[in-house]
Amino acid sequence: MKIDCFKCQYFRVTWDQNNPRGCSAYGFKTKQLPSVLVKQSSGMDCLKFVAKKQEGQR
């Protein structure tokens, strides 16, 4: 399963030009999508993915 970080509530855009993407669940910044780095580092898919709530949902 491919994790789409852009749809995760923990994904964030940083002001760091060298590492413009971040994950607040794992607490790191990276050039690539955080889920890709997690997969490369651990060999497992991201276990912290939580879908963003859509407007109108609670």
Backbone hydrogen bonds, N-H to C=O, Kabsch-Sander energy under -0.5 kcal/mol:
donor,donor_aa,acceptor,acceptor_aa,energy
3,I,1,M,-0.6
5,C,3,I,-0.9
7,K,4,D,-2.1
8,C,5,C,-2.0
9,Q,50,V,-2.9
11,F,8,C,-1.0
12,R,22,G,-2.1
14,T,20,P,-2.3
17,Q,15,W,-0.7
21,R,30,T,-2.2
22,G,12,R,-2.6
23,C,28,F,-2.5
24,S,10,Y,-2.7
27,G,23,C,-2.0
28,F,23,C,-1.3
30,T,21,R,-3.4
36,V,33,L,-0.9
37,L,33,L,-1.6
38,V,34,P,-2.5
39,K,35,S,-2.1
40,Q,36,V,-2.5
41,S,37,L,-2.5
42,S,38,V,-2.8
43,G,38,V,-0.5
43,G,39,K,-1.8
44,M,38,V,-0.5
52,K,7,K,-2.5
57,Q,54,Q,-2.2
